[in-house]
């Protein structure tokens, strides 16, 4: 019998642009409201990165067109990966 370690993972954090008021939002995946609203993308990324790091989750950065520009995992993945 093989037991696998289960690690609790928080919500992925998304940085998105709000064209209605020209702001950047930090939003937990599945949440209806933003956790934080900022005037700059960089500020939103910094905040979202801290949250993702604390929650062992993924940081997903979107552009003004709402397309994903990049992802950054903050999970404690084993290196090298098993099997």
Secondary structure, 3 states (H helix, E strand, C coil): CCCCCCCCCCCCEEEEEECCCCEEEEEECCCCCCCEEECCHHHHHHHHHHHHHHHCCEEEEECCCCCEEEEEECCCCCCCCCC
